[in-house]
């Protein structure tokens, strides 16, 4: 049957990383899209060289690594530059994802999770079913992102505006985890969702 790779997504400050950590604690392999994105432009990679060719040496930090904040500032308000960056990075992320999934499958795992912020925005929801969405009210998103990132409300709202509203992601979800409460409540829901997915697609219960 092969590996079932299901999706985990959310929005800014919604807490998908908390849920991913819980899944890992339950013995589930989780592939983090942010980690893949860092790996494909790490020092010495062709991905990094192509980004420098596209945007200039000013995107490099003093140690020769990619200054991700600088790149984000360059592309944030420029759709053409953002598309140019995505054309460099996204195919490499996809190829690396396939490599990591093959490694997990080779270990005999029936099930794994792909944690990615923009699954729905990038039209990939149906490629990673069942889709799990971590949701909170917008006011909670703003408060958590301000506290976590030291950002102003205006900065957080600008970042939210660049994402699909959480309600739109919830509308296409197979499972929704409400992270508006405390961590224990979120972890309890995560365990229930994972148990349901394992019962249908993989091992029947949590590996605890």
PABA-997682 format. One record per atom (N, C-alpha, C): atom name; residue in three letters; x negated, y, z negated; chain. Coordinates in pm, whole numbers, plus 32768, in hexadecimal, padded with zeros to 4 digits. Each point is the difference from the previous one (the first is absolute). Example, Ala and Ser with C-alpha at 12.3 -4.5 7.8 and 13.67 -1.06 7.14 Angstrom:
<pts>
 name resn   c1   c2   c3 chain
    N  ala 7AD9 7DC7 7CF4     A
   CA  ala 8059 8077 8000     A
    C  ala 7FA6 8078 8000     A
    N  ser 8023 8069 8048     A
   CA  ser 7FAE 8077 7FFA     A
    C  ser 804D 806D 7FB7     A
</pts>
This chain:
<pts>
 name resn   c1   c2   c3 chain
    N  unk 7FAD 7F87 8000     A
   CA  unk 8053 8079 8000     A
    C  unk 7FAA 807E 8000     A
    N  unk 7F8B 7FFA 7FC1     A
   CA  unk 7FA8 8072 8001     A
    C  unk 801C 8060 7F8F     A
    N  unk 7FA8 805F 7FF5     A
   CA  unk 8009 8063 7F94     A
    C  unk 8076 805E 8017     A
    N  unk 804D 8019 7F96     A
   CA  unk 8067 8068 8002     A
    C  unk 7FC3 807D 7FC0     A
    N  unk 7FF7 806B 804D     A
   CA  unk 7FC7 807E 7FD0     A
    C  unk 8071 8065 7FF7     A
    N  unk 802B 801B 7F84     A
   CA  unk 8071 805C 7FEF     A
    C  unk 7FCF 808B 7FDB     A
    N  unk 8056 8064 8013     A
   CA  unk 7FD9 808B 7FEF     A
    C  unk 8028 803A 7F7A     A
    N  unk 7FAC 805B 7FD0     A
   CA  unk 801C 804E 7F87     A
    C  unk 7FE4 8091 8021     A
    N  unk 8065 8054 7FED     A
   CA  unk 7FED 808E 8020     A
    C  unk 804F 8055 7F9E     A
    N  unk 7FF3 8082 8010     A
   CA  unk 8045 805F 7FA9     A
    C  unk 7FE5 808B 8034     A
    N  unk 7FFC 8061 7FA7     A
   CA  unk 7FE1 8088 8025     A
    C  unk 7F9B 8039 7F9F     A
    N  unk 7FDC 807B 8017     A
   CA  unk 7FA0 8045 7FA9     A
    C  unk 8030 7FFA 7F6F     A
    N  unk 7FAC 7FCB 7FA7     A
   CA  unk 8023 7FFC 7F73     A
    C  unk 806D 7F9E 7FD9     A
    N  unk 8026 7FA6 805C     A
   CA  unk 806E 7FA5 7FDF     A
    C  unk 7FD2 7F89 7FAC     A
    N  unk 7F7F 7FDF 8006     A
   CA  unk 7FCC 7F96 7FAB     A
    C  unk 7FE9 7F7B 8044     A
    N  unk 7FEC 7FFF 8085     A
   CA  unk 7FE9 7F80 8041     A
    C  unk 7F7E 7FBF 7FD3     A
    N  unk 7F9D 8051 7FD8     A
   CA  unk 7F82 7FC6 7FCF     A
    C  unk 8016 7FB4 7F7D     A
    N  unk 805D 8031 7FAD     A
   CA  unk 8022 7FBA 7F84     A
    C  unk 803B 7F77 8020     A
    N  unk 8058 7FFC 8063     A
   CA  unk 803E 7F82 8027     A
    C  unk 7F98 7FA3 803F     A
    N  unk 7FA9 8038 8053     A
   CA  unk 7F97 7FAD 803D     A
    C  unk 7FA7 7FC3 7F95     A
    N  unk 7FDF 804D 7F99     A
   CA  unk 7FAD 7FCB 7F94     A
    C  unk 8047 7F8F 7FB8     A
    N  unk 8082 800D 7FEE     A
   CA  unk 804D 7F96 7FBF     A
    C  unk 8001 7F83 8057     A
    N  unk 8011 8011 8083     A
   CA  unk 7FFD 7F8C 805A     A
    C  unk 7F79 7FB9 7FF5     A
    N  unk 7F94 804E 7FFE     A
   CA  unk 7F7B 7FC3 7FF3     A
    C  unk 7FF3 7FB3 7F7D     A
    N  unk 8034 803B 7F95     A
   CA  unk 7FFA 7FBE 7F7E     A
    C  unk 804C 7F7D 7FFF     A
    N  unk 8060 7FF2 805A     A
   CA  unk 804F 7F85 800C     A
    C  unk 7FC0 7F9F 8064     A
    N  unk 7F86 801E 802A     A
   CA  unk 7FB7 7FA4 8056     A
    C  unk 801A 800E 8094     A
    N  unk 8045 806B 8028     A
   CA  unk 801F 8013 808E     A
    C  unk 7F91 8050 8045     A
    N  unk 7FCE 7FD1 8070     A
   CA  unk 7FA0 8052 804C     A
    C  unk 8045 807D 8037     A
    N  unk 7FC0 8074 7FEC     A
   CA  unk 8035 807F 8033     A
    C  unk 7F95 8043 8055     A
    N  unk 8024 8024 807A     A
   CA  unk 7FA7 8049 8059     A
    C  unk 802A 8093 7FFB     A
    N  unk 7FA3 8057 7FDD     A
   CA  unk 801B 808F 7FED     A
    C  unk 7FDA 804D 807F     A
    N  unk 8063 8040 803E     A
   CA  unk 7FE5 804A 807B     A
    C  unk 7F9C 8071 7FEB     A
    N  unk 8004 8040 7F8B     A
   CA  unk 7FA1 806C 7FE4     A
    C  unk 7F71 7FCA 7FFE     A
    N  unk 7FEF 7F89 7FC7     A
   CA  unk 7F7A 7FC4 7FFD     A
    C  unk 7FD1 7FDE 808D     A
    N  unk 805B 7FCD 8053     A
   CA  unk 7FDC 7FE4 808B     A
    C  unk 7FD8 8080 8048     A
    N  unk 804C 806C 7FE6     A
   CA  unk 7FE3 8080 8041     A
    C  unk 7F77 8035 7FD8     A
    N  unk 7FD7 7FE8 7F85     A
   CA  unk 7F7A 8028 7FD5     A
    C  unk 7F96 7FA8 8041     A
    N  unk 801C 7F7F 8007     A
   CA  unk 7F9C 7FA2 8034     A
    C  unk 7FE1 801A 8094     A
    N  unk 8066 8025 804F     A
   CA  unk 7FE8 800E 8090     A
    C  unk 7FB3 8080 8024     A
    N  unk 7FF2 805C 7F9E     A
   CA  unk 7FAF 8078 8019     A
    C  unk 7F90 800C 7F99     A
    N  unk 7FD7 7F8E 7FC8     A
   CA  unk 7F92 8000 7FA0     A
    C  unk 7F7D 8024 8046     A
    N  unk 7F9C 8025 7FB1     A
   CA  unk 7F7D 8023 8037     A
    C  unk 7FCB 7F8E 8056     A
    N  unk 7FCF 8025 8076     A
   CA  unk 7FC5 7F9D 805A     A
    C  unk 8060 7FBF 8060     A
    N  unk 8083 801F 7FF4     A
   CA  unk 8061 7FC0 8059     A
    C  unk 8012 8051 8080     A
    N  unk 802D 7FBA 8068     A
   CA  unk 8020 8044 807D     A
    C  unk 8078 805D 7FED     A
    N  unk 8059 7FDA 7FA4     A
   CA  unk 8073 8056 7FE4     A
    C  unk 7FD4 8089 7FCF     A
    N  unk 7FA1 8003 7FA4     A
   CA  unk 7FCE 8080 7FCE     A
    C  unk 7FBC 804F 8070     A
    N  unk 7FB0 7FBC 8051     A
   CA  unk 7FBB 8045 806E     A
    C  unk 8064 8040 805F     A
    N  unk 806F 7FBA 8019     A
   CA  unk 8064 8037 805D     A
    C  unk 8048 8078 7FC3     A
    N  unk 801C 7FFB 7F7E     A
   CA  unk 803E 8072 7FBE     A
    C  unk 7FA4 807A 8007     A
    N  unk 7F80 7FEC 7FEB     A
   CA  unk 7FA0 806F 8008     A
    C  unk 7FFA 8037 808E     A
    N  unk 8002 7FA8 8063     A
   CA  unk 8001 802F 808B     A
    C  unk 807D 8053 801E     A
    N  unk 806F 7FD8 7FC3     A
   CA  unk 807F 8044 801D     A
    C  unk 800D 8085 7FB7     A
    N  unk 7FCD 8008 7F84     A
   CA  unk 801B 8075 7FAD     A
    C  unk 7F84 804C 7FD3     A
    N  unk 7F8A 7FCD 8021     A
   CA  unk 7F86 8048 7FDF     A
    C  unk 7FC0 7FD2 7F7F     A
    N  unk 7F80 801F 7FEE     A
   CA  unk 7FB7 7FD2 7F89     A
    C  unk 802F 803F 7F7E     A
    N  unk 8053 8067 8009     A
   CA  unk 8030 803F 7F84     A
    C  unk 805F 7FA5 7FB2     A
    N  unk 802B 7F90 803C     A
   CA  unk 8058 7FA4 7FB7     A
    C  unk 7FAF 7FA0 7FA8     A
    N  unk 7F7A 800C 8004     A
   CA  unk 7FAE 7FA9 7FAE     A
    C  unk 7FDF 8042 7F7A     A
    N  unk 8002 7FB2 7F96     A
   CA  unk 7FD2 802D 7F7C     A
    C  unk 7F67 8002 8000     A
    N  unk 7FC4 803F 7F9D     A
   CA  unk 7F6D 8006 7FFB     A
    C  unk 7FBC 7F78 8004     A
    N  unk 8043 7F97 7FCE     A
   CA  unk 7FC2 7F7B 7FFE     A
    C  unk 8016 7FB2 8081     A
    N  unk 803F 8041 8062     A
   CA  unk 8015 7FBF 8081     A
    C  unk 8082 7FB2 800B     A
    N  unk 804D 7FFD 7F96     A
   CA  unk 8082 7FBE 8005     A
    C  unk 8069 8062 8034     A
    N  unk 8075 7FCC 801F     A
   CA  unk 806B 8055 8032     A
    C  unk 803D 8051 7F8F     A
    N  unk 800B 8083 8015     A
   CA  unk 8044 8057 7FA1     A
    C  unk 8095 7FFB 8021     A
    N  unk 8046 7FA5 7FBD     A
   CA  unk 808C 7FE7 8022     A
    C  unk 8058 807A 7FE8     A
    N  unk 7FE1 804E 7F99     A
   CA  unk 804D 8079 7FE6     A
    C  unk 7FEF 8065 8071     A
    N  unk 7F86 800A 8033     A
   CA  unk 7FE6 805C 806F     A
    C  unk 804C 7FD4 807E     A
    N  unk 7FFE 7F7F 801B     A
   CA  unk 8049 7FCE 8075     A
    C  unk 8096 8019 7FEF     A
    N  unk 8033 7FE6 7F89     A
   CA  unk 808F 8015 7FE6     A
    C  unk 8026 8091 8017     A
    N  unk 7FAA 805D 7FD6     A
   CA  unk 801B 808E 8013     A
    C  unk 8001 8025 8094     A
    N  unk 7FA9 7FC0 804E     A
   CA  unk 7FF7 801E 808F     A
    C  unk 807D 7FD3 804A     A
    N  unk 8033 7F89 7FDE     A
   CA  unk 806C 7FC5 8050     A
    C  unk 808C 801C 7FC8     A
    N  unk 8009 8031 7F84     A
   CA  unk 8082 8007 7FBD     A
    C  unk 8065 8051 8050     A
    N  unk 7FD9 8076 8030     A
   CA  unk 805F 8058 8045     A
    C  unk 7FEE 7FFD 8098     A
    N  unk 7FB8 7F9D 8033     A
   CA  unk 7FE5 7FFB 8090     A
    C  unk 8025 7F75 8035     A
    N  unk 8078 7FF1 8038     A
   CA  unk 802D 7F7D 802F     A
    C  unk 7FA2 7FC1 8066     A
    N  unk 7FC5 8050 8058     A
   CA  unk 7FA5 7FC8 8065     A
    C  unk 7F85 7FC4 7FBF     A
    N  unk 7FC7 8046 7FA0     A
   CA  unk 7F8A 7FCB 7FBB     A
    C  unk 8024 7F86 7FAC     A
    N  unk 8078 8001 7FC5     A
   CA  unk 802B 7F8D 7FB3     A
    C  unk 8010 7F86 8059     A
    N  unk 8039 8014 8077     A
   CA  unk 800D 7F91 805F     A
    C  unk 7F77 7FCE 802B     A
    N  unk 7FA3 805D 8013     A
   CA  unk 7F78 7FD8 8028     A
    C  unk 7FBE 7FAC 7F94     A
    N  unk 8010 802A 7F83     A
   CA  unk 7FC8 7FB3 7F90     A
    C  unk 8043 7F77 7FF7     A
    N  unk 8084 7FFD 800B     A
   CA  unk 8048 7F82 7FF6     A
    C  unk 7FD7 7F9F 806F     A
    N  unk 7FE4 8036 8077     A
   CA  unk 7FD6 7FAA 8070     A
    C  unk 7F79 7FBE 7FE5     A
    N  unk 7FAF 8040 7FAF     A
   CA  unk 7F7F 7FC6 7FDA     A
    C  unk 8012 7F9B 7F90     A
    N  unk 804E 8026 7F9C     A
   CA  unk 8004 7FB3 7F84     A
    C  unk 8064 7F8C 8004     A
    N  unk 8078 8017 8034     A
   CA  unk 8069 7F9B 7FF6     A
    C  unk 7FDF 7F7B 8043     A
    N  unk 7FC8 7FFE 8079     A
   CA  unk 7FDF 7F7D 803A     A
    C  unk 7F99 7FB4 7FAD     A
    N  unk 7FA3 8048 7FC5     A
   CA  unk 7F9A 7FBF 7FAD     A
    C  unk 803E 7FCA 7F7F     A
    N  unk 805F 804B 7FC7     A
   CA  unk 8045 7FCF 7F88     A
    C  unk 804E 7F81 8023     A
    N  unk 8044 8001 8072     A
   CA  unk 804C 7F8B 8029     A
    C  unk 7FA9 7F85 8011     A
    N  unk 7F8C 8013 803E     A
   CA  unk 7FA5 7F8F 8015     A
    C  unk 7FCA 7FCB 7F7B     A
    N  unk 7FDF 805B 7FA5     A
   CA  unk 7FCC 7FD6 7F7E     A
    C  unk 806D 7FBC 7FAE     A
    N  unk 807B 8030 800B     A
   CA  unk 8071 7FC0 7FBC     A
    C  unk 800E 7F6F 802E     A
    N  unk 7FF5 7FE8 8081     A
   CA  unk 800B 7F78 8033     A
    C  unk 7F90 7FA9 7FCA     A
    N  unk 7F88 8038 7FF6     A
   CA  unk 7F8E 7FB5 7FC7     A
    C  unk 801C 7FD9 7F6F     A
    N  unk 802C 8061 7FB1     A
   CA  unk 8018 7FE6 7F72     A
    C  unk 8072 7F9A 7FEF     A
    N  unk 8069 800D 8052     A
   CA  unk 806F 7FA2 7FF7     A
    C  unk 7FD2 7F73 8025     A
    N  unk 7FA9 7FF5 8064     A
   CA  unk 7FCD 7F7C 8027     A
    C  unk 7FAC 7FC2 7F91     A
    N  unk 7FB4 8054 7FB9     A
   CA  unk 7FB0 7FCD 7F8F     A
    C  unk 805B 7FCB 7F92     A
    N  unk 806D 8048 7FE5     A
   CA  unk 805E 7FD5 7F98     A
    C  unk 8044 7F7D 8029     A
    N  unk 8029 7FF8 807F     A
   CA  unk 8042 7F88 8030     A
    C  unk 7FA0 7F88 7FFB     A
    N  unk 7F80 8018 801F     A
   CA  unk 7F9D 7F94 7FFE     A
    C  unk 7FEC 7FC8 7F74     A
    N  unk 8020 8050 7F99     A
   CA  unk 7FF6 7FD0 7F76     A
    C  unk 8079 7FAC 7FD8     A
    N  unk 8061 7FF6 805B     A
   CA  unk 8076 7FB0 7FE4     A
    C  unk 8072 804C 7FBF     A
    N  unk 7FF5 8084 7FFD     A
   CA  unk 806B 8050 7FC3     A
    C  unk 8078 8007 8060     A
    N  unk 807A 7FEC 7FCE     A
   CA  unk 8075 800A 8057     A
    C  unk 8036 808D 800D     A
    N  unk 7FD7 8059 7FA4     A
   CA  unk 8042 8082 7FF4     A
    C  unk 7F9C 806A 7FD7     A
    N  unk 800C 8079 803A     A
   CA  unk 7FAD 8071 7FD9     A
    C  unk 804F 8080 8019     A
    N  unk 7FCE 806E 7FC8     A
   CA  unk 8045 8080 8009     A
    C  unk 7FA6 8066 8046     A
    N  unk 803C 8051 8056     A
   CA  unk 7FB9 806F 8040     A
    C  unk 8037 8081 7FC6     A
    N  unk 7FAE 8046 7FB3     A
   CA  unk 8027 807C 7FBE     A
    C  unk 7FD7 8076 8058     A
    N  unk 8063 804C 8030     A
   CA  unk 7FE2 806E 805C     A
    C  unk 8069 806E 7FF1     A
    N  unk 7FD2 807C 7FF9     A
   CA  unk 805B 8070 7FE9     A
    C  unk 8059 801D 8078     A
    N  unk 7FCD 7FE8 8079     A
   CA  unk 8046 802E 8078     A
    C  unk 8037 7F8F 8056     A
    N  unk 8022 7F90 7FC3     A
   CA  unk 8035 7F90 804D     A
    C  unk 807B 8028 8051     A
    N  unk 805D 8043 7FBF     A
   CA  unk 807D 8023 8044     A
    C  unk 7FE7 806E 8067     A
    N  unk 7FB2 8067 7FD8     A
   CA  unk 7FE1 806E 805D     A
    C  unk 7FBE 7FCE 8080     A
    N  unk 7FAC 7F9A 7FF2     A
   CA  unk 7FB7 7FCD 8074     A
    C  unk 804B 7F93 804C     A
    N  unk 807F 7FEC 7FDD     A
   CA  unk 8053 7FA1 8049     A
    C  unk 7FDD 7F6E 7FE7     A
    N  unk 7FC6 7FE3 7F8A     A
   CA  unk 7FD0 7F79 7FE5     A
    C  unk 8054 7FB4 7F99     A
    N  unk 8071 8039 7FD9     A
   CA  unk 8050 7FBF 7F97     A
    C  unk 8024 7F71 8025     A
    N  unk 8029 7FE9 807D     A
   CA  unk 802D 7F7B 8027     A
    C  unk 7F8D 7F9E 8012     A
    N  unk 7F85 8034 800A     A
   CA  unk 7F8C 7FA8 800E     A
    C  unk 7FD5 7FC6 7F7A     A
    N  unk 8032 803C 7F93     A
   CA  unk 7FD7 7FD3 7F7A     A
    C  unk 807B 7FE9 7FA8     A
    N  unk 8054 7FA4 802C     A
   CA  unk 8076 7FDA 7FB4     A
    C  unk 7FE0 7F89 7FA7     A
    N  unk 803D 7FFC 7F89     A
   CA  unk 805B 8062 7FC7     A
    C  unk 7FB6 807F 7FD8     A
    N  unk 8045 8071 8009     A
   CA  unk 7FC5 8081 7FDE     A
    C  unk 802C 802A 7F74     A
    N  unk 7F9D 801D 7FAA     A
   CA  unk 801A 802E 7F78     A
    C  unk 7FE4 8096 7FF9     A
    N  unk 805F 804E 7FD1     A
   CA  unk 7FF0 8091 7FF3     A
    C  unk 8008 8026 7F6D     A
    N  unk 7F9D 804D 7FD2     A
   CA  unk 7FFF 8035 7F78     A
    C  unk 8038 808D 8006     A
    N  unk 8069 801A 7FB2     A
   CA  unk 8048 807E 800D     A
    C  unk 800F 8047 7F79     A
    N  unk 7FFA 8085 8006     A
   CA  unk 801C 8056 7F8D     A
    C  unk 8044 807D 8036     A
    N  unk 8047 804C 7FAC     A
   CA  unk 8037 8080 802D     A
    C  unk 7F91 8061 8029     A
    N  unk 8020 805C 805A     A
   CA  unk 7F9B 805E 8032     A
    C  unk 7FC1 8051 7F90     A
    N  unk 804F 8027 7F9C     A
   CA  unk 7FCA 804E 7F90     A
    C  unk 7F93 7FB3 7FB7     A
    N  unk 8012 7F7C 7FF6     A
   CA  unk 7F9B 7FAC 7FC0     A
    C  unk 7F84 7FF7 8058     A
    N  unk 8014 7FF1 8082     A
   CA  unk 7F8E 7FFE 805D     A
    C  unk 7FAB 807E 7FEE     A
    N  unk 8042 8073 7FFD     A
   CA  unk 7FB8 8080 7FF7     A
    C  unk 7FB4 800A 7F7D     A
    N  unk 8043 7FDF 7F92     A
   CA  unk 7FBF 800B 7F7C     A
    C  unk 7F88 7FA3 7FF5     A
    N  unk 8010 7F85 8030     A
   CA  unk 7F93 7F9E 7FF5     A
    C  unk 7F8B 8026 805A     A
    N  unk 801D 802D 8079     A
   CA  unk 7F94 8026 805C     A
    C  unk 7FB6 807B 7FCE     A
    N  unk 8048 8060 7FC5     A
   CA  unk 7FBE 8076 7FC7     A
    C  unk 7FA3 7FD8 7F8F     A
    N  unk 8030 7FA7 7FA9     A
   CA  unk 7FB0 7FD5 7F8D     A
    C  unk 7F88 7FAD 802C     A
    N  unk 8016 7FA7 8061     A
   CA  unk 7F96 7FA6 802D     A
    C  unk 7F92 8048 804E     A
    N  unk 802B 805B 805A     A
   CA  unk 7FA1 803B 805E     A
    C  unk 7FD5 808E 7FDA     A
    N  unk 803B 8037 7F96     A
   CA  unk 7FE1 8089 7FDD     A
    C  unk 802D 8063 806B     A
    N  unk 806C 7FDC 8047     A
   CA  unk 8032 8052 806E     A
    C  unk 8071 805B 7FD1     A
    N  unk 8017 806A 804C     A
   CA  unk 8071 8057 7FE4     A
    C  unk 8080 7FC2 8038     A
    N  unk 8072 8032 7FD0     A
   CA  unk 807E 7FCC 8035     A
    C  unk 800A 801B 8097     A
    N  unk 7FD2 8073 802A     A
   CA  unk 8004 8021 8090     A
    C  unk 7FAD 7F9E 8051     A
    N  unk 7F89 7FDD 7FCE     A
   CA  unk 7FAB 7FA0 8048     A
    C  unk 8042 7F77 8008     A
    N  unk 803C 7FD5 7F92     A
   CA  unk 8042 7F7E 7FFE     A
    C  unk 8077 7FFE 805F     A
    N  unk 804F 806C 7FFF     A
   CA  unk 8075 8006 8059     A
    C  unk 7FD5 7FFD 8093     A
    N  unk 7F8F 803E 8020     A
   CA  unk 7FCD 7FFD 8089     A
    C  unk 7FDA 7F72 8028     A
    N  unk 7FC4 7FB7 7FA5     A
   CA  unk 7FDC 7F75 801D     A
    C  unk 807C 7FA8 800D     A
    N  unk 8064 801A 7FAC     A
   CA  unk 807D 7FB5 800A     A
    C  unk 8044 8019 8086     A
    N  unk 7FF8 807D 802E     A
   CA  unk 8041 8023 807E     A
    C  unk 7FC3 7FB7 8077     A
    N  unk 7F83 7FD4 7FF0     A
   CA  unk 7FBC 7FB8 806B     A
    C  unk 8022 7F6B 7FFF     A
    N  unk 8047 7FD3 7F99     A
   CA  unk 8027 7F73 7FF6     A
    C  unk 8095 7FF2 801B     A
    N  unk 8026 7F87 8027     A
   CA  unk 808D 7FE0 800D     A
    C  unk 803E 8002 7F74     A
    N  unk 8078 8039 7FEF     A
   CA  unk 8040 7FFF 7F7D     A
    C  unk 800C 7F72 7FC9     A
    N  unk 7FEF 7FF1 7F7E     A
   CA  unk 8009 7F7B 7FC3     A
    C  unk 8086 7FBE 801C     A
    N  unk 806A 8050 8006     A
   CA  unk 8085 7FC7 8019     A
    C  unk 8004 7FB7 8086     A
    N  unk 7FB8 8033 8063     A
   CA  unk 7FFB 7FBF 8084     A
    C  unk 7FB6 7F7B 7FF8     A
    N  unk 7F9B 7FF8 7FA9     A
   CA  unk 7FB7 7F82 7FEF     A
    C  unk 8055 7F9B 7FB5     A
    N  unk 8046 8031 7F99     A
   CA  unk 8059 7FA8 7FB4     A
    C  unk 806A 7FC3 805C     A
    N  unk 802E 804D 8062     A
   CA  unk 8069 7FD2 805A     A
    C  unk 7FD6 7F88 8054     A
    N  unk 7F7E 7FEE 8017     A
   CA  unk 7FD2 7F90 8052     A
    C  unk 7FBA 7F94 7FAD     A
    N  unk 8008 800D 7F7C     A
   CA  unk 7FBA 7FA2 7FA6     A
    C  unk 804F 7F7F 7FEE     A
    N  unk 7FB7 7F95 7FE6     A
   CA  unk 803D 7F82 7FD7     A
    C  unk 8009 7FF9 7F67     A
    N  unk 7FA0 803F 7FBD     A
   CA  unk 7FFF 8006 7F6E     A
    C  unk 7FD9 808E 7FD7     A
    N  unk 8042 8036 7F9B     A
   CA  unk 7FE1 8085 7FCC     A
    C  unk 7FDD 7FF4 7F6C     A
    N  unk 7F8F 803B 7FDB     A
   CA  unk 7FD6 8005 7F74     A
    C  unk 800D 8090 7FD0     A
    N  unk 8053 8014 7F9A     A
   CA  unk 8018 8086 7FC8     A
    C  unk 7F94 801C 7F97     A
    N  unk 7FA8 805E 801F     A
   CA  unk 7F90 801F 7FA7     A
    C  unk 8016 8082 7FB2     A
    N  unk 807F 8025 7FE9     A
   CA  unk 801C 807B 7FB6     A
    C  unk 7FF4 7FEC 7F6A     A
    N  unk 7FFF 7F82 7FD3     A
   CA  unk 7FF7 7FE4 7F71     A
    C  unk 7F72 7FEB 7FD1     A
    N  unk 7FF1 7FAF 7F96     A
   CA  unk 7F79 7FE9 7FCC     A
    C  unk 7FBC 7F8E 804C     A
    N  unk 7F7E 7FEF 7FE4     A
   CA  unk 7FB1 7F9D 8049     A
    C  unk 8035 7F72 7FEC     A
    N  unk 802D 7FE2 7F87     A
   CA  unk 8033 7F79 7FE4     A
    C  unk 8079 7FE1 8058     A
    N  unk 8058 8061 8012     A
   CA  unk 8076 7FEA 8054     A
    C  unk 7FD8 7FEB 8091     A
    N  unk 7F9E 804C 802E     A
   CA  unk 7FD1 7FF2 8089     A
    C  unk 7FC0 7F77 8015     A
    N  unk 7FAD 7FD6 7FA1     A
   CA  unk 7FBD 7F7E 800D     A
    C  unk 8066 7F8E 7FFB     A
    N  unk 8068 800F 7FB0     A
   CA  unk 8068 7F99 7FFA     A
    C  unk 8045 7FF3 8089     A
    N  unk 8020 8072 803D     A
   CA  unk 803C 7FFB 8086     A
    C  unk 7FA0 7FC5 8066     A
    N  unk 7F81 8025 7FF6     A
   CA  unk 7F9C 7FCA 805E     A
    C  unk 7FF8 7F69 7FF4     A
    N  unk 8004 7FCC 7F85     A
   CA  unk 7FFD 7F70 7FEC     A
    C  unk 807A 7FBD 803E     A
    N  unk 8075 803F 7FEF     A
   CA  unk 807B 7FC7 8037     A
    C  unk 7FFB 7FFE 8099     A
    N  unk 7FD1 806C 803B     A
   CA  unk 7FF7 8007 8092     A
    C  unk 7F9D 7F99 8034     A
    N  unk 7F8D 7FF6 7FBF     A
   CA  unk 7F9C 7FA1 802E     A
    C  unk 8032 7F71 7FF2     A
    N  unk 8046 7FE3 7F93     A
   CA  unk 8038 7F7A 7FEF     A
    C  unk 8063 7FE0 8070     A
    N  unk 8052 8062 8026     A
   CA  unk 8061 7FEA 806C     A
    C  unk 7FBB 7FE8 8086     A
    N  unk 7F97 804D 801A     A
   CA  unk 7FB6 7FEF 807E     A
    C  unk 7FB8 7F7A 8002     A
    N  unk 7FC3 7FDD 7F8F     A
   CA  unk 7FBB 7F7E 7FFA     A
    C  unk 8062 7F8C 8011     A
    N  unk 8076 800C 7FC6     A
   CA  unk 8062 7F95 800B     A
    C  unk 8028 7FE9 8091     A
    N  unk 8000 806B 804F     A
   CA  unk 802B 7FF4 808B     A
    C  unk 7F8B 7FE3 805E     A
    N  unk 7F8B 803B 7FE2     A
   CA  unk 7F92 7FFC 8061     A
    C  unk 7F81 7FBC 7FD0     A
    N  unk 7FF2 7FED 7F7C     A
   CA  unk 7F81 7FCC 7FD1     A
    C  unk 8010 7FAE 7F83     A
    N  unk 7FA4 800E 7FA5     A
   CA  unk 8008 7FB7 7F83     A
    C  unk 807A 802B 7FB0     A
    N  unk 8037 7FA3 7FB5     A
   CA  unk 8083 8017 7FC2     A
    C  unk 7FFB 805D 7F89     A
    N  unk 7F8E 8010 7FBC     A
   CA  unk 8000 804F 7F87     A
    C  unk 7F7D 804B 7FF1     A
    N  unk 7FFB 805D 7F9F     A
   CA  unk 7F87 804E 7FEA     A
    C  unk 7F8E 7FAA 7FCF     A
    N  unk 7F88 8024 8028     A
   CA  unk 7F88 7FB4 7FDB     A
    C  unk 7FC7 8039 7F80     A
    N  unk 8043 7FE6 7F90     A
   CA  unk 7FD2 8034 7F80     A
    C  unk 7FDC 7F8D 7FA5     A
</pts>
